[in-house]
Structures are given as structure tokens and as C-alpha cells.
């Protein structure tokens, strides 16, 4: 039993390291082995990495909200900047590339070529400005409405966004047989959905104990709807998923979930 358990344990740890390198800007210099097992485990860990990112921000927001001399505007800008810094804007590049490709109104093949172009066009710049401006505004408005409950949004939204990205990788067709998405999809397993269900069960119980089950349920439903829409959109407009469309879906879901969080908080306090 020991000889079989050790490779699994190491594959899990290496997969976690790969997930951190892919989804965050943490300065991890270690070269983790890329194998069928480690890449499969890395996708299992995506939601946990999202939870880690959210937790790091949520703890600071909760602390800052206790300081009477710090305004909601400053807390909003700090938390917004910190969350972007944690990921290094890795997936914002995918959002910009997809925007440039989509608004070219070209064929699917041409759009895939545009996404490989390292240059950023006007549509990419404008779209990311709107995306981040709306996210910052929604964070600020949410903090103004209910600063004591906003920590749950900072915790849940990155978790749901990375889970959505992982589900897209597992279930959506590929747009091309090359690139990061292609390499990852070769080793993903449908068992991922079972693991994600366990994560959701744990998060649901935690939200219930914290008295936040209403927010968790509402955000989960909205995230599921966004997942279905983004999967269909990627398939119709690009022929499937790429690394860029996965990154774009994560960034888009975060902003949409902040909209949902703001609406839910408004309903609860209204």
C-alpha cells in the first residue's frame, strides 16, 4: 500500500504547485514535473487555489473594515489592487485577446490567429478598462452597503471563478490541438466533477454555519449560468476553448459575480 500511496501523494502536491504557477503570480521557482497525473491533479486544485486567493483578500478586507479611519473607497481600491496583484493579471491577457478576436468579426480560424498575436488592439484595451472599472465599482458599492458581510464575497467569487474555469476545461471542446488548454485537456478526468461537488458541499456547510447560505446559493446559481453561457459562447464563436478563452471566462465570471453579490446584498439589506 505504501508504494502505491506515495506517487499519488507526490502527484497531488506537484499538481498543487502547477496550479499555483498557472493561476497566481506567486514567485514559485520550482520546476514541478509535468506528467499525466500531476497535470490532472492540478485541475483538481483550481477551486482550492481560487479559495486561497479569495481568503488572502478576505482576511485583509475584514481587518481594514474594522478600522474607522479607513474609508470604504480606500478599502475597495486596496482589495481590488491586491486581488489583481495576486494573479499578476495573467488571465486579463486572455480577456483582451478574446475581445480583439471577437470584435474583428472574422471567421473562427482568423479569430484564433488574432489571439496568437502578442500585440493588443483597441478593442482589447477598451474591454479590459470596462471590465475592471465595473468590477471596482461593484466592489465599492458592495462595501458601502454591507461592509461586515463583504468578506464572504471576496472569499467565494475567486473560488467560483476558478471552478468555472476548471469545469470549462473538463467539459468544453477544444478550438485547436495546440497550446496550454490542449496540453491540460489531454489528462483531465470526468472525476473532477465529483471532487468539485465535495468542495461545494464543504463551502455550502461553511456558508450555512456563517449565516451566509443565501449569498452562497445565489452566487453558485449565477456562476453555473455564466458557465453554461461561456461554454456555448466559446464553442460558437471560437470553435471551442483555448488558454485565452479560459482566462477570459474566469475574469468575466468574477465581474458578473460581483454584480450578483451587489444585487444580493442590496436585496438582503433593502
DRENPA-3360 file (N, C-alpha, C; in nm, 2 decimals, always signed):
BEGIN
1 = XXXXXXXX = +0.08/-0.12/+0.00/+0.00/+0.00/+0.00/+0.09/+0.13/+0.00 ~ +0.20/+0.12/+0.07/+0.28/+0.24/+0.08/+0.34/+0.28/-0.06 ~ +0.38/+0.17/-0.13/+0.44/+0.20/-0.26/+0.34/+0.27/-0.36 ~ +0.21/+0.24/-0.34/+0.12/+0.30/-0.43/+0.07/+0.43/-0.39 ~ +0.07/+0.46/-0.25/+0.02/+0.58/-0.20/+0.12/+0.70/-0.22 ~ +0.25/+0.66/-0.22/+0.35/+0.77/-0.23/+0.34/+0.84/-0.36 ~ +0.34/+0.78/-0.48/+0.33/+0.85/-0.60/+0.20/+0.94/-0.61 ~ +0.09/+0.89/-0.56/-0.03/+0.97/-0.56/-0.02/+1.09/-0.48;
9 = XXXXXXXX = +0.05/+1.08/-0.36/+0.07/+1.19/-0.27/+0.16/+1.30/-0.34 ~ +0.26/+1.25/-0.40/+0.35/+1.34/-0.47/+0.28/+1.41/-0.59 ~ +0.21/+1.33/-0.66/+0.13/+1.38/-0.78/+0.04/+1.49/-0.74 ~ -0.03/+1.47/-0.62/-0.12/+1.57/-0.57/-0.04/+1.70/-0.53 ~ +0.07/+1.69/-0.46/+0.15/+1.80/-0.42/+0.21/+1.88/-0.55 ~ +0.26/+1.80/-0.64/+0.31/+1.86/-0.76/+0.20/+1.93/-0.84 ~ +0.08/+1.87/-0.84/-0.03/+1.93/-0.91/-0.07/+2.06/-0.85 ~ -0.06/+2.06/-0.71/-0.10/+2.19/-0.65/+0.00/+2.30/-0.68;
17 = XXXXXXXX = +0.13/+2.26/-0.69/+0.23/+2.36/-0.73/+0.21/+2.41/-0.87 ~ +0.17/+2.32/-0.96/+0.15/+2.36/-1.10/+0.03/+2.45/-1.11 ~ -0.08/+2.42/-1.03/-0.20/+2.51/-1.02/-0.16/+2.65/-0.97 ~ -0.07/+2.65/-0.87/-0.03/+2.78/-0.82/+0.05/+2.86/-0.93 ~ +0.13/+2.79/-1.00/+0.21/+2.86/-1.10/+0.12/+2.91/-1.22 ~ +0.02/+2.83/-1.25/-0.07/+2.87/-1.36/-0.17/+2.98/-1.33 ~ -0.22/+2.98/-1.20/-0.33/+3.07/-1.17/-0.29/+3.19/-1.08 ~ -0.16/+3.19/-1.04/-0.12/+3.30/-0.95/+0.01/+3.36/-1.00;
25 = XXXXXXXX = +0.05/+3.47/-0.93/+0.18/+3.54/-0.96/+0.27/+3.51/-0.84 ~ +0.25/+3.41/-0.76/+0.34/+3.37/-0.65/+0.47/+3.34/-0.71 ~ +0.58/+3.39/-0.65/+0.72/+3.36/-0.71/+0.77/+3.22/-0.67 ~ +0.71/+3.12/-0.74/+0.75/+2.98/-0.72/+0.84/+2.94/-0.83 ~ +0.97/+2.92/-0.79/+1.07/+2.89/-0.89/+1.09/+2.74/-0.92 ~ +1.03/+2.66/-0.83/+1.05/+2.51/-0.85/+0.99/+2.47/-0.98 ~ +1.06/+2.38/-1.05/+1.01/+2.32/-1.18/+0.94/+2.19/-1.14 ~ +0.81/+2.19/-1.13/+0.74/+2.07/-1.10/+0.73/+1.98/-1.22;
33 = XXXXXXXX = +0.73/+1.85/-1.20/+0.72/+1.76/-1.32/+0.59/+1.76/-1.38 ~ +0.58/+1.77/-1.51/+0.46/+1.77/-1.59/+0.43/+1.63/-1.64 ~ +0.34/+1.56/-1.58/+0.30/+1.42/-1.62/+0.15/+1.41/-1.63 ~ +0.10/+1.30/-1.67/-0.04/+1.28/-1.68/-0.11/+1.30/-1.55 ~ -0.05/+1.25/-1.44/-0.11/+1.25/-1.31/-0.09/+1.39/-1.25 ~ +0.02/+1.46/-1.26/+0.04/+1.59/-1.20/-0.05/+1.69/-1.27 ~ -0.06/+1.69/-1.40/-0.15/+1.78/-1.47/-0.30/+1.76/-1.44 ~ -0.33/+1.63/-1.42/-0.47/+1.60/-1.38/-0.50/+1.66/-1.24;
41 = XXXXXXXX = -0.41/+1.64/-1.15/-0.42/+1.69/-1.01/-0.43/+1.84/-1.01 ~ -0.35/+1.90/-1.10/-0.35/+2.05/-1.10/-0.49/+2.11/-1.12 ~ -0.57/+2.04/-1.21/-0.70/+2.09/-1.24/-0.79/+2.06/-1.12 ~ -0.77/+1.95/-1.05/-0.85/+1.93/-0.93/-0.83/+2.04/-0.83 ~ -0.71/+2.10/-0.83/-0.68/+2.20/-0.73/-0.72/+2.34/-0.77 ~ -0.77/+2.36/-0.89/-0.81/+2.50/-0.93/-0.90/+2.57/-0.83 ~ -1.01/+2.51/-0.79/-1.10/+2.57/-0.69/-1.03/+2.61/-0.56 ~ -0.94/+2.52/-0.52/-0.87/+2.55/-0.39/-0.78/+2.67/-0.40;
49 = XXXXXXXX = -0.71/+2.68/-0.52/-0.63/+2.80/-0.54/-0.71/+2.92/-0.54 ~ -0.83/+2.91/-0.60/-0.92/+3.03/-0.60/-0.96/+3.06/-0.46 ~ -0.99/+2.96/-0.38/-1.03/+2.99/-0.24/-0.91/+3.05/-0.16 ~ -0.79/+3.01/-0.19/-0.67/+3.06/-0.13/-0.66/+3.21/-0.16 ~ -0.67/+3.24/-0.29/-0.66/+3.38/-0.34/-0.77/+3.47/-0.27 ~ -0.89/+3.41/-0.27/-1.00/+3.48/-0.20/-0.98/+3.50/-0.05 ~ -0.93/+3.40/+0.01/-0.91/+3.41/+0.15/-0.80/+3.51/+0.19 ~ -0.70/+3.52/+0.11/-0.59/+3.62/+0.14/-0.65/+3.76/+0.13;
57 = XXXXXXXX = -0.74/+3.78/+0.04/-0.80/+3.92/+0.03/-0.91/+3.94/+0.13 ~ -0.99/+3.83/+0.16/-1.10/+3.85/+0.26/-1.05/+3.88/+0.40 ~ -0.94/+3.82/+0.44/-0.89/+3.85/+0.57/-0.85/+3.99/+0.58 ~ -0.78/+4.04/+0.48/-0.74/+4.18/+0.49/-0.86/+4.28/+0.48 ~ -0.96/+4.25/+0.40/-1.07/+4.33/+0.39/-1.15/+4.34/+0.53 ~ -1.16/+4.22/+0.59/-1.22/+4.21/+0.72/-1.15/+4.30/+0.82 ~ -1.02/+4.29/+0.82/-0.94/+4.37/+0.92/-0.95/+4.52/+0.89 ~ -0.94/+4.56/+0.76/-0.95/+4.70/+0.72/-1.08/+4.76/+0.75;
65 = XXXXXXXX = -1.19/+4.68/+0.74/-1.32/+4.73/+0.77/-1.34/+4.76/+0.92 ~ -1.26/+4.70/+1.00/-1.27/+4.73/+1.15/-1.20/+4.86/+1.19 ~ -1.12/+4.92/+1.09/-1.05/+5.05/+1.12/-1.14/+5.16/+1.08 ~ -1.18/+5.24/+1.17/-1.28/+5.35/+1.15/-1.22/+5.46/+1.06 ~ -1.09/+5.48/+1.06/-1.03/+5.59/+0.99/-1.00/+5.55/+0.84 ~ -1.03/+5.43/+0.80/-1.02/+5.39/+0.66/-1.15/+5.39/+0.59 ~ -1.16/+5.46/+0.48/-1.29/+5.48/+0.41/-1.32/+5.36/+0.32 ~ -1.45/+5.33/+0.29/-1.48/+5.22/+0.20/-1.42/+5.23/+0.07;
73 = XXXXXXXX = -1.40/+5.36/+0.02/-1.33/+5.38/-0.11/-1.19/+5.33/-0.11 ~ -1.12/+5.36/+0.00/-0.98/+5.31/+0.01/-0.97/+5.16/+0.02 ~ -1.06/+5.10/+0.10/-1.07/+4.95/+0.12/-1.10/+4.89/-0.02 ~ -1.19/+4.95/-0.09/-1.23/+4.90/-0.22/-1.11/+4.90/-0.32 ~ -1.04/+5.01/-0.32/-0.92/+5.02/-0.41/-0.81/+4.93/-0.37 ~ -0.78/+4.92/-0.24/-0.68/+4.83/-0.20/-0.71/+4.68/-0.23 ~ -0.83/+4.64/-0.20/-0.87/+4.50/-0.22/-0.87/+4.47/-0.37 ~ -0.92/+4.56/-0.45/-0.92/+4.54/-0.59/-0.78/+4.53/-0.65;
81 = XXXXXXXX = -0.69/+4.62/-0.60/-0.55/+4.61/-0.65/-0.48/+4.49/-0.60 ~ -0.50/+4.45/-0.48/-0.44/+4.33/-0.42/-0.48/+4.21/-0.49 ~ -0.61/+4.19/-0.52/-0.65/+4.07/-0.59/-0.60/+4.06/-0.73 ~ -0.58/+4.18/-0.80/-0.52/+4.18/-0.93/-0.37/+4.14/-0.92 ~ -0.30/+4.19/-0.82/-0.16/+4.17/-0.80/-0.14/+4.02/-0.77 ~ -0.23/+3.95/-0.70/-0.21/+3.81/-0.66/-0.20/+3.72/-0.79 ~ -0.28/+3.76/-0.89/-0.28/+3.68/-1.01/-0.18/+3.74/-1.12 ~ -0.13/+3.86/-1.10/-0.04/+3.92/-1.19/-0.11/+3.96/-1.32;
89 = XXXXXXXX = -0.25/+3.96/-1.32/-0.32/+3.99/-1.44/-0.30/+3.89/-1.55 ~ -0.27/+3.76/-1.50/-0.24/+3.66/-1.60/-0.36/+3.63/-1.70 ~ -0.48/+3.63/-1.65/-0.59/+3.60/-1.73/-0.66/+3.72/-1.79 ~ -0.62/+3.84/-1.75/-0.66/+3.96/-1.82/-0.61/+3.96/-1.96 ~ -0.49/+3.91/-1.98/-0.44/+3.90/-2.12/-0.53/+3.81/-2.21 ~ -0.58/+3.71/-2.15/-0.68/+3.62/-2.23/-0.81/+3.70/-2.26 ~ -0.85/+3.78/-2.16/-0.97/+3.86/-2.19/-0.95/+3.96/-2.30 ~ -0.83/+4.03/-2.31/-0.80/+4.12/-2.41/-0.79/+4.05/-2.55;
97 = XXXXXXXX = -0.72/+3.94/-2.55/-0.70/+3.87/-2.67/-0.84/+3.82/-2.73 ~ -0.92/+3.77/-2.64/-1.06/+3.73/-2.69/-1.14/+3.84/-2.74 ~ -1.13/+3.96/-2.67/-1.20/+4.08/-2.72/-1.16/+4.12/-2.85 ~ -1.02/+4.13/-2.87/-0.97/+4.17/-3.00/-1.02/+4.07/-3.11 ~ -1.02/+3.94/-3.08/-1.06/+3.84/-3.18/-1.21/+3.85/-3.21 ~ -1.29/+3.86/-3.10/-1.43/+3.86/-3.12/-1.48/+3.98/-3.20 ~ -1.43/+4.10/-3.17/-1.47/+4.22/-3.23/-1.41/+4.24/-3.37 ~ -1.33/+4.15/-3.41/-1.28/+4.15/-3.55/-1.39/+4.10/-3.65;
105 = XXXXXXXX = -1.49/+4.03/-3.59/-1.60/+3.98/-3.68/-1.55/+3.90/-3.79 ~ -1.44/+3.82/-3.76/-1.38/+3.74/-3.87/-1.43/+3.59/-3.85 ~ -1.37/+3.50/-3.93/-1.40/+3.36/-3.92/-1.34/+3.31/-3.79 ~ -1.38/+3.19/-3.75/-1.32/+3.12/-3.64/-1.17/+3.11/-3.65 ~ -1.13/+3.07/-3.77/-0.99/+3.04/-3.79/-0.91/+3.17/-3.78 ~ -0.96/+3.28/-3.83/-0.89/+3.41/-3.82/-0.89/+3.46/-3.68 ~ -1.00/+3.43/-3.61/-1.00/+3.48/-3.47/-0.89/+3.40/-3.39 ~ -0.87/+3.28/-3.41/-0.77/+3.20/-3.34/-0.63/+3.26/-3.38;
113 = XXXXXXXX = -0.61/+3.30/-3.50/-0.48/+3.37/-3.54/-0.46/+3.50/-3.47 ~ -0.57/+3.58/-3.45/-0.56/+3.70/-3.38/-0.53/+3.68/-3.24 ~ -0.58/+3.58/-3.18/-0.55/+3.55/-3.03/-0.40/+3.52/-3.01 ~ -0.34/+3.47/-3.12/-0.19/+3.43/-3.10/-0.10/+3.55/-3.12 ~ -0.16/+3.66/-3.17/-0.08/+3.78/-3.19/-0.05/+3.85/-3.06 ~ +0.08/+3.87/-3.03/+0.12/+3.93/-2.90/+0.08/+4.07/-2.88 ~ +0.04/+4.14/-2.99/+0.00/+4.28/-2.98/-0.14/+4.29/-2.93 ~ -0.17/+4.40/-2.86/-0.31/+4.42/-2.81/-0.37/+4.53/-2.89;
121 = XXXXXXXX = -0.49/+4.51/-2.94/-0.56/+4.61/-3.02/-0.65/+4.70/-2.93 ~ -0.72/+4.79/-3.00/-0.80/+4.89/-2.93/-0.92/+4.82/-2.85 ~ -0.98/+4.72/-2.92/-1.09/+4.66/-2.85/-1.05/+4.59/-2.72 ~ -0.93/+4.53/-2.73/-0.88/+4.46/-2.61/-0.85/+4.56/-2.49 ~ -0.80/+4.68/-2.52/-0.77/+4.78/-2.42/-0.90/+4.83/-2.37 ~ -1.00/+4.87/-2.45/-1.13/+4.92/-2.41/-1.20/+4.82/-2.32 ~ -1.20/+4.69/-2.37/-1.28/+4.59/-2.30/-1.23/+4.57/-2.16 ~ -1.09/+4.57/-2.14/-1.04/+4.54/-2.01/-1.06/+4.66/-1.92;
129 = XXXXXXXX = -1.06/+4.78/-1.97/-1.09/+4.90/-1.89/-1.23/+4.90/-1.84 ~ -1.33/+4.86/-1.93/-1.47/+4.85/-1.88/-1.48/+4.73/-1.78 ~ -1.42/+4.62/-1.81/-1.42/+4.51/-1.71/-1.38/+4.54/-1.57 ~ -1.26/+4.60/-1.57/-1.20/+4.64/-1.44/-1.27/+4.75/-1.37 ~ -1.32/+4.85/-1.45/-1.39/+4.96/-1.39/-1.52/+4.92/-1.33 ~ -1.59/+4.83/-1.40/-1.72/+4.78/-1.34/-1.69/+4.70/-1.22 ~ -1.58/+4.62/-1.22/-1.55/+4.53/-1.10/-1.52/+4.62/-0.98 ~ -1.44/+4.72/-1.00/-1.41/+4.81/-0.89/-1.53/+4.88/-0.84;
137 = XXXXXXXX = -1.61/+4.93/-0.93/-1.74/+5.00/-0.89/-1.83/+4.91/-0.80 ~ -1.84/+4.78/-0.85/-1.93/+4.69/-0.78/-1.87/+4.65/-0.64 ~ -1.74/+4.64/-0.64/-1.67/+4.61/-0.51/-1.70/+4.73/-0.41 ~ -1.68/+4.85/-0.46/-1.71/+4.97/-0.38/-1.85/+4.98/-0.33 ~ -1.94/+4.95/-0.42/-2.09/+4.96/-0.38/-2.12/+4.85/-0.28 ~ -2.07/+4.73/-0.30/-2.09/+4.62/-0.21/-2.04/+4.66/-0.07 ~ -1.92/+4.71/-0.06/-1.87/+4.75/+0.07/-1.95/+4.86/+0.14 ~ -2.00/+4.95/+0.06/-2.08/+5.06/+0.11/-2.21/+5.01/+0.17;
145 = XXXXXXXX = -2.27/+4.90/+0.11/-2.40/+4.85/+0.15/-2.38/+4.77/+0.28 ~ -2.29/+4.68/+0.28/-2.28/+4.58/+0.39/-2.13/+4.54/+0.41 ~ -2.05/+4.63/+0.47/-1.91/+4.60/+0.49/-1.88/+4.48/+0.57 ~ -1.97/+4.45/+0.67/-1.94/+4.34/+0.76/-1.96/+4.20/+0.69 ~ -2.03/+4.20/+0.58/-2.06/+4.07/+0.51/-1.98/+4.06/+0.38 ~ -1.91/+4.16/+0.34/-1.84/+4.16/+0.21/-1.73/+4.06/+0.20 ~ -1.68/+4.02/+0.32/-1.56/+3.92/+0.32/-1.60/+3.79/+0.25 ~ -1.73/+3.75/+0.26/-1.78/+3.63/+0.20/-1.77/+3.64/+0.05;
153 = XXXXXXXX = -1.80/+3.76/+0.00/-1.79/+3.78/-0.15/-1.64/+3.76/-0.20 ~ -1.55/+3.82/-0.12/-1.41/+3.81/-0.16/-1.36/+3.67/-0.15 ~ -1.42/+3.59/-0.06/-1.38/+3.45/-0.05/-1.44/+3.36/-0.16 ~ -1.57/+3.38/-0.18/-1.64/+3.29/-0.27/-1.62/+3.32/-0.42 ~ -1.61/+3.44/-0.46/-1.60/+3.48/-0.60/-1.48/+3.42/-0.67 ~ -1.36/+3.43/-0.62/-1.24/+3.37/-0.68/-1.26/+3.21/-0.68 ~ -1.32/+3.16/-0.58/-1.34/+3.01/-0.58/-1.43/+2.97/-0.69 ~ -1.54/+3.04/-0.71/-1.64/+3.00/-0.81/-1.58/+3.03/-0.95;
161 = XXXXXXXX = -1.51/+3.14/-0.97/-1.45/+3.17/-1.10/-1.35/+3.06/-1.14 ~ -1.26/+3.01/-1.05/-1.17/+2.91/-1.09/-1.23/+2.78/-1.10 ~ -1.34/+2.75/-1.03/-1.42/+2.63/-1.05/-1.48/+2.63/-1.19 ~ -1.53/+2.74/-1.23/-1.59/+2.76/-1.36/-1.49/+2.73/-1.47 ~ -1.37/+2.79/-1.45/-1.26/+2.77/-1.55/-1.23/+2.62/-1.56 ~ -1.22/+2.55/-1.45/-1.19/+2.41/-1.45/-1.30/+2.33/-1.51 ~ -1.42/+2.36/-1.49/-1.53/+2.29/-1.55/-1.53/+2.31/-1.70 ~ -1.50/+2.43/-1.75/-1.49/+2.45/-1.89/-1.38/+2.36/-1.95;
169 = XXXXXXXX = -1.26/+2.36/-1.88/-1.15/+2.28/-1.93/-1.19/+2.13/-1.94 ~ -1.27/+2.08/-1.85/-1.31/+1.94/-1.85/-1.41/+1.91/-1.95 ~ -1.51/+2.00/-1.97/-1.63/+1.96/-2.04/-1.64/+2.02/-2.18 ~ -1.57/+2.14/-2.21/-1.59/+2.20/-2.34/-1.49/+2.15/-2.44 ~ -1.53/+2.15/-2.57/-1.44/+2.11/-2.68/-1.33/+2.20/-2.70 ~ -1.22/+2.15/-2.76/-1.10/+2.23/-2.79/-1.12/+2.31/-2.92 ~ -1.07/+2.43/-2.93/-1.07/+2.50/-3.05/-0.95/+2.46/-3.14 ~ -0.84/+2.42/-3.08/-0.73/+2.38/-3.16/-0.65/+2.28/-3.08;
177 = XXXXXXXX = -0.57/+2.20/-3.16/-0.49/+2.09/-3.09/-0.35/+2.14/-3.07 ~ -0.34/+2.25/-2.99/-0.21/+2.30/-2.95/-0.23/+2.40/-2.84 ~ -0.13/+2.44/-2.77/-0.14/+2.54/-2.66/-0.17/+2.48/-2.53 ~ -0.18/+2.56/-2.43/-0.19/+2.52/-2.29/-0.32/+2.44/-2.26 ~ -0.43/+2.49/-2.32/-0.56/+2.42/-2.30/-0.56/+2.28/-2.35 ~ -0.49/+2.26/-2.47/-0.48/+2.13/-2.53/-0.40/+2.04/-2.44 ~ -0.28/+2.09/-2.39/-0.19/+2.01/-2.31/-0.26/+1.97/-2.18 ~ -0.34/+2.06/-2.12/-0.41/+2.03/-2.00/-0.53/+1.93/-2.02;
185 = XXXXXXXX = -0.60/+1.95/-2.13/-0.72/+1.87/-2.15/-0.69/+1.72/-2.18 ~ -0.57/+1.69/-2.23/-0.53/+1.55/-2.25/-0.54/+1.46/-2.13 ~ -0.53/+1.53/-2.01/-0.52/+1.45/-1.89/-0.63/+1.47/-1.79 ~ -0.73/+1.56/-1.83/-0.83/+1.58/-1.73/-0.93/+1.46/-1.72 ~ -1.00/+1.45/-1.61/-1.08/+1.34/-1.59/-1.22/+1.39/-1.55 ~ -1.32/+1.31/-1.59/-1.46/+1.35/-1.55/-1.48/+1.34/-1.40 ~ -1.39/+1.27/-1.33/-1.39/+1.26/-1.19/-1.38/+1.39/-1.12 ~ -1.33/+1.49/-1.20/-1.31/+1.63/-1.15/-1.45/+1.68/-1.09;
193 = XXXXXXXX = -1.56/+1.65/-1.16/-1.69/+1.70/-1.12/-1.72/+1.64/-0.98 ~ -1.69/+1.52/-0.95/-1.71/+1.46/-0.82/-1.63/+1.53/-0.71 ~ -1.51/+1.56/-0.74/-1.42/+1.64/-0.65/-1.48/+1.78/-0.62 ~ -1.52/+1.84/-0.73/-1.57/+1.98/-0.72/-1.70/+1.98/-0.64 ~ -1.78/+1.87/-0.65/-1.90/+1.86/-0.57/-1.87/+1.85/-0.42 ~ -1.77/+1.78/-0.39/-1.72/+1.78/-0.25/-1.68/+1.92/-0.20 ~ -1.61/+1.99/-0.28/-1.57/+2.13/-0.25/-1.70/+2.21/-0.22 ~ -1.79/+2.20/-0.31/-1.92/+2.28/-0.30/-1.99/+2.24/-0.17;
201 = XXXXXXXX = -1.99/+2.12/-0.14/-2.06/+2.07/-0.02/-2.00/+2.13/+0.11 ~ -1.86/+2.13/+0.11/-1.79/+2.19/+0.22/-1.81/+2.34/+0.23 ~ -1.81/+2.41/+0.11/-1.83/+2.55/+0.11/-1.98/+2.59/+0.15 ~ -2.07/+2.50/+0.11/-2.21/+2.52/+0.15/-2.23/+2.51/+0.30 ~ -2.17/+2.41/+0.36/-2.18/+2.39/+0.50/-2.12/+2.51/+0.58 ~ -2.00/+2.55/+0.53/-1.93/+2.66/+0.59/-2.01/+2.79/+0.58 ~ -2.07/+2.81/+0.46/-2.16/+2.93/+0.44/-2.28/+2.93/+0.53 ~ -2.34/+2.81/+0.55/-2.45/+2.79/+0.64/-2.42/+2.83/+0.78;
209 = XXXXXXXX = -2.30/+2.77/+0.83/-2.26/+2.80/+0.96/-2.23/+2.95/+0.99 ~ -2.18/+3.02/+0.88/-2.15/+3.16/+0.89/-2.27/+3.25/+0.87 ~ -2.39/+3.18/+0.84/-2.51/+3.26/+0.82/-2.51/+3.32/+0.68 ~ -2.44/+3.27/+0.58/-2.43/+3.33/+0.45/-2.48/+3.24/+0.34 ~ -2.56/+3.14/+0.38/-2.60/+3.04/+0.28/-2.68/+3.10/+0.16 ~ -2.76/+3.21/+0.19/-2.83/+3.28/+0.08/-2.74/+3.33/-0.02 ~ -2.63/+3.40/+0.02/-2.53/+3.45/-0.07/-2.46/+3.34/-0.15 ~ -2.42/+3.24/-0.08/-2.35/+3.13/-0.14/-2.44/+3.06/-0.25;
217 = XXXXXXXX = -2.57/+3.04/-0.22/-2.66/+2.98/-0.31/-2.68/+3.07/-0.43 ~ -2.71/+3.19/-0.41/-2.73/+3.29/-0.52/-2.61/+3.30/-0.61 ~ -2.49/+3.31/-0.56/-2.37/+3.32/-0.64/-2.34/+3.19/-0.71 ~ -2.37/+3.08/-0.65/-2.35/+2.95/-0.72/-2.44/+2.93/-0.84 ~ -2.56/+2.97/-0.82/-2.66/+2.96/-0.94/-2.62/+3.05/-1.05 ~ -2.58/+3.18/-1.01/-2.53/+3.27/-1.12/-2.41/+3.22/-1.18 ~ -2.31/+3.17/-1.11/-2.19/+3.11/-1.16/-2.22/+3.00/-1.26 ~ -2.31/+2.91/-1.22/-2.35/+2.80/-1.31/-2.41/+2.85/-1.44;
225 = XXXXXXXX = -2.49/+2.95/-1.43/-2.55/+3.01/-1.56/-2.44/+3.07/-1.64 ~ -2.35/+3.14/-1.58/-2.24/+3.20/-1.66/-2.15/+3.09/-1.72 ~ -2.13/+2.99/-1.65/-2.05/+2.87/-1.71/-2.12/+2.82/-1.83 ~ -2.25/+2.80/-1.83/-2.32/+2.75/-1.95/-2.32/+2.84/-2.06 ~ -2.33/+2.97/-2.03/-2.33/+3.07/-2.14/-2.19/+3.08/-2.20 ~ -2.09/+3.09/-2.12/-1.95/+3.10/-2.17/-1.91/+2.98/-2.25 ~ -1.95/+2.86/-2.21/-1.92/+2.74/-2.28/-1.98/+2.74/-2.42 ~ -2.11/+2.78/-2.43/-2.18/+2.79/-2.56/-2.11/+2.90/-2.64;
233 = XXXXXXXX = -2.08/+3.01/-2.58/-2.02/+3.13/-2.65/-1.88/+3.09/-2.71 ~ -1.80/+3.02/-2.63/-1.67/+2.98/-2.68/-1.68/+2.88/-2.79 ~ -1.78/+2.79/-2.78/-1.79/+2.69/-2.89/-1.84/+2.75/-3.02 ~ -1.94/+2.84/-3.01/-2.00/+2.90/-3.13/-1.90/+3.00/-3.19 ~ -1.84/+3.09/-3.11/-1.76/+3.20/-3.17/-1.61/+3.16/-3.19 ~ -1.56/+3.06/-3.12/-1.42/+3.03/-3.14/-1.40/+2.88/-3.18 ~ -1.50/+2.80/-3.18/-1.49/+2.66/-3.21/-1.45/+2.58/-3.09 ~ -1.45/+2.64/-2.97/-1.41/+2.57/-2.85/-1.32/+2.65/-2.76;
241 = XXXXXXXX = -1.26/+2.59/-2.67/-1.18/+2.66/-2.57/-1.03/+2.67/-2.61 ~ -0.97/+2.77/-2.56/-0.82/+2.79/-2.57/-0.78/+2.84/-2.43 ~ -0.65/+2.85/-2.42/-0.60/+2.91/-2.29/-0.66/+3.05/-2.27 ~ -0.67/+3.13/-2.38/-0.72/+3.26/-2.37/-0.87/+3.26/-2.33 ~ -0.95/+3.18/-2.39/-1.09/+3.18/-2.36/-1.11/+3.13/-2.21 ~ -1.03/+3.04/-2.16/-1.04/+3.00/-2.02/-1.01/+3.12/-1.93 ~ -0.90/+3.19/-1.96/-0.87/+3.31/-1.88/-0.98/+3.41/-1.89 ~ -1.03/+3.44/-2.01/-1.14/+3.53/-2.02/-1.26/+3.49/-1.95;
249 = XXXXXXXX = -1.29/+3.37/-1.94/-1.41/+3.32/-1.87/-1.40/+3.34/-1.72 ~ -1.28/+3.32/-1.67/-1.25/+3.34/-1.53/-1.27/+3.49/-1.49 ~ -1.21/+3.58/-1.57/-1.22/+3.72/-1.55/-1.36/+3.77/-1.56 ~ -1.43/+3.73/-1.67/-1.57/+3.77/-1.69/-1.66/+3.72/-1.58 ~ -1.64/+3.60/-1.53/-1.72/+3.54/-1.42/-1.70/+3.62/-1.29 ~ -1.58/+3.66/-1.26/-1.56/+3.74/-1.14/-1.64/+3.87/-1.14 ~ -1.64/+3.94/-1.25/-1.71/+4.07/-1.26/-1.86/+4.04/-1.25 ~ -1.91/+3.94/-1.32/-2.05/+3.91/-1.32/-2.09/+3.87/-1.18;
257 = XXXXXXXX = -2.01/+3.79/-1.11/-2.04/+3.75/-0.97/-2.04/+3.87/-0.87 ~ -1.95/+3.97/-0.90/-1.96/+4.09/-0.82/-2.09/+4.16/-0.84 ~ -2.14/+4.16/-0.96/-2.27/+4.22/-0.99/-2.38/+4.15/-0.91 ~ -2.37/+4.01/-0.92/-2.47/+3.93/-0.84/-2.46/+3.95/-0.69 ~ -2.33/+3.96/-0.64/-2.31/+3.98/-0.50/-2.37/+4.12/-0.45 ~ -2.35/+4.22/-0.53/-2.40/+4.35/-0.50/-2.56/+4.35/-0.50 ~ -2.62/+4.28/-0.60/-2.76/+4.27/-0.60/-2.82/+4.19/-0.48 ~ -2.75/+4.09/-0.45/-2.79/+4.00/-0.33/-2.78/+4.08/-0.20;
265 = XXXXXX = -2.67/+4.15/-0.18/-2.66/+4.23/-0.06/-2.76/+4.34/-0.06 ~ -2.79/+4.40/-0.17/-2.90/+4.51/-0.18/-3.03/+4.45/-0.14 ~ -3.06/+4.33/-0.18/-3.19/+4.26/-0.15/-3.20/+4.23/+0.00 ~ -3.08/+4.18/+0.05/-3.08/+4.14/+0.19/-3.10/+4.26/+0.28 ~ -3.03/+4.37/+0.25/-3.04/+4.49/+0.34/-3.15/+4.58/+0.30 ~ -3.22/+4.56/+0.18/-3.32/+4.65/+0.14/-3.45/+4.64/+0.22;
% end
